[in-house]
Amino acid sequence: MTMLAIFPIILSFLLLAAHFYRGGLVALAAACLLLPLLLFVRKPRAARTIQIALLLGAVEWVRTIVVFAQARMELGYPYLRMAVILGAIALFTAGSALLFKTAAFRNRYNR
């Protein structure tokens, strides 16, 4: 498995860490920075943990879209571009979780 294969996973966690840090949730930001270390553990449970964390991250991005869009609508600000960008990040994060369904990841994590 090459670095290119795990890059989307690491990038997803970095984006989540920045999101949580900006929101003042330092413990969650630290967790997002530490979770990619589980990529070095060749156990199915480690892969499942990363996968679940990424899916929860995608849900957090969708929640953020709803909260920010509502706030911007109330202020009369445009929100569509923000929603599209954050939606793309949510899809990217969810897609990173799907990488564990590829043959390379299945072989690595004995799944």
C-alpha positions in Angstrom: 0.0 0.0 0.0 1.5 3.3 -1.1 1.4 6.7 0.5 -0.8 7.8 -2.3 -3.4 5.2 -1.2 -3.6 6.5 2.3 -3.3 10.3 1.4 -7.1 10.8 1.2 -7.6 9.3 4.7 -4.9 11.5 6.2 -6.2 14.6 4.5 -9.7 13.9 5.7 -8.5 13.7 9.3 -6.5 16.8 8.9 -9.5 18.7 7.6 -11.6 17.4 10.5 -8.9 18.3 13.0 -8.8 21.9 11.7 -12.6 22.1 11.8 -12.7 20.9 15.4 -9.8 23.1 16.5 -11.4 26.2 15.0 -14.6 25.3 16.9 -12.6 25.0 20.2 -12.9 21.3 20.5 -9.2 20.6 21.0 -9.7 17.0 22.3 -11.6 16.0 19.1 -8.9 17.8 17.0 -6.2 15.8 18.8 -8.1 12.6 18.2 -8.3 13.4 14.5 -4.6 13.9 14.4 -3.9 10.6 16.2 -6.4 8.3 14.4 -4.3 8.0 11.3 -1.7 6.2 13.4 -4.1 3.3 13.4 -3.2 2.8 9.7 0.0 1.1 11.0 -1.9 -1.5 13.0 -2.7 -4.4 10.7 -5.9 -5.5 12.5 -9.4 -5.5 11.1 -10.6 -3.6 14.2 -8.1 -0.8 13.5 -9.5 -0.5 9.9 -13.1 -0.5 11.2 -12.3 2.2 13.8 -10.8 4.5 11.1 -13.7 3.7 8.8 -16.3 4.6 11.5 -14.4 7.7 12.4 -14.4 8.9 8.8 -18.1 8.2 8.4 -18.9 10.1 11.6 -16.7 12.9 10.2 -18.8 13.0 7.1 -21.9 13.3 9.2 -20.2 16.2 11.1 -19.6 18.0 7.8 -23.3 17.6 6.8 -24.3 18.9 10.3 -22.0 21.9 9.7 -23.6 22.6 6.4 -27.0 22.7 7.9 -26.0 24.9 10.8 -24.0 27.4 8.7 -26.6 27.5 5.9 -29.3 28.3 8.4 -27.2 31.0 10.0 -26.4 32.6 6.7 -30.0 32.4 5.5 -31.1 34.2 8.6 -28.6 37.0 7.9 -29.6 37.1 4.3 -26.1 36.0 3.1 -25.5 33.7 0.2 -25.0 30.1 1.3 -25.0 28.0 -1.8 -21.2 28.1 -2.5 -20.4 27.3 1.2 -22.8 24.4 1.0 -21.3 23.0 -2.2 -17.7 23.3 -0.8 -18.6 21.6 2.5 -20.7 19.0 0.7 -17.6 18.2 -1.4 -15.6 17.8 1.7 -18.3 15.6 3.2 -18.2 13.4 0.1 -14.4 13.3 0.1 -14.4 12.2 3.8 -17.1 9.5 3.2 -15.2 8.4 0.1 -12.0 8.0 2.2 -13.9 5.5 4.4 -14.8 3.5 1.3 -11.1 3.0 0.5 -11.1 0.2 3.0 -13.3 -1.8 0.6 -10.5 -1.9 -2.0 -8.4 -5.0 -2.4 -5.2 -3.4 -1.2 -6.8 -2.4 2.1 -8.6 -5.7 2.5 -5.3 -7.6 2.1 -3.5 -5.3 4.5 -6.1 -5.6 7.2 -7.0 -9.3 6.7 -10.6 -8.6 5.8 
